[in-house]
């Protein structure tokens, strides 16, 4: 397998030459667990650890390697290596870290396209789809929607779901699939390109790992059967993994995300809710909150039925989350600055 088969591109090779990394081996992170990594190179797969310099120079977790990253490594044992540096990322798919103050969690990096998967029976939720789309668009990642397990409902209900979905989310490709009957698999295959990296996003039990096993023709990832009580698949992926399939496409499977928190990036919200942003250009006030102001074009469209109420409510909720994250981030940076000053003062006193 060549580096190109893993998604290596000219821009990465240019960076390698310009930064004197020609003597270092290059590989891609295919899995991680608590700062222990598996790196795939042209020679095979190697366990890898961070050098002390890389670990302690990182200002945040986001500067450490993530699944999908390209890294420079050197071998120090038969099957072990040291990671010296992380190449610049094409993009980063991230969300607000669960339960942590003003922190982000990297889901994966260097993604060409994300497939957002929902099960049609229990998991179907357009508000959540809009959240996934927002974190994708914030990172400049193209996204498509997969409605999975369509064998569990009738065709009339499926058609109704797709109509409801495409009414709220415009210009999005929707692929309906069944891992059981293989319905829709031809449409799915036709979207895949060789040497392009795809990411699977979705809640627990929507069938991500089963889908990868199906399209690969091999049992690559562990799956379980449907829970007899909830009629939902039992989630088995606990770590992010990068896999190269027989057709040459590259997939990153991720654990089920219970929460998809919004960060300070606003571009994703603007793209997901493009109609609201367009309407807001005609609001009387530039800083209109679209909640109570007179002359608000968004509220007017809501009253006339031009704008869907659920879309409007989800827009307000996600904008509020973005504002909270921004204020938390400002507060954290302020505290970090104060802490830095305190350390400098302590050092001055020690020297005195």
Steps between C-alpha positions, in 0.01 A plus 500: 500500500632845404457825689276615215268206575463649849407840358847659479505808275749739341437774756614260774810405304583869452472554876724199563777637275471860621530394864796263464298188575629293209701274731198431721246232411150627424182329613133559577334456839246218466403465869567663835442426865620731778802633309591155371473475124505260209671646195475352150792551262615345173681233704205403720336594831691611809416587859616856568549738789555875510844643551533696822557818301174460306301410811618788715508766228133445414291787637178297481372151422414623150872530418560131568444235229150382413367222277548610140813706570823467306808476722876460478639206698821319579531137602654424840404132534390211279135608484504830690557856383519857627278775357707816445257736328148540366455625144264797437141383476272548204213527748399395850162353587435606859231555761476656845659262749238341723508630858814712450538876527555668162676198351463330163522133409645400164291228339729448199715698255568525128151399390375530141137417577293408804208256495248583772308183582165469672275201552151558362322312778617655828776749425346725234537860620541795263614734779794268565574475128526879491751482786717248318483707182604810694820345638580367152440833327698684770802295393437534127406132466244386245227279652238250388219338699437126526165373625578147613291192593226582250393133510339580838237739357270508198572700184224756571653596836848518345374733224337720764827519699699598192245768406513643853879489498553665161239767582709617797849424365547617143746372241616196697548152358297239688579129460253241635663169597435160650787286626259204491350523150792697346249749362669829409853359500555575130423869561738499796784332307465754220582786738835348607832599342838334517752655744237735647440499876147463635376528856196324647307707755198397701356391830561161658340204328412660166703240308828677415726201566259258332496725193881498482506123530247475217679725252841351578383142459695414815433491872716804578313632802315329781122537496212370705142412427195714566400546864171307545364765738583819313523346151821700452845377413735462794793736464843339485744758358685654794795659319543685172652285225620567145455222245595464134238303309544274198355763264776742606281732708610588853256499793518627856249335732422694817333408830136601532464866598235561764560875490602722209595824673556818299826696529570867424514450123204674337557407137334161542184648648482757220519226235262255673242773556565688178138599453485670841827683431361616165177621662695683772658728239165681482459542877459859622791468745842356410538342846150350492465194725194382302301453821308820588615790283258697281584483133655152526476326163566161657206532741280621215590192291424283802156657544410459133614138490786569260746383768466169683458549877713200600783626280469844658506361856803281427679801350443706816611215725823438310581872480455520877740208549754672274476819706548306825806326360644832382457659846648191670794511260567868574487429873736207467752701300482774763574249776784345300653847452471576871658164585786569259568837665499337843762244390721778359476692830591190699805446279609861553469461876705177490777677310492789746 
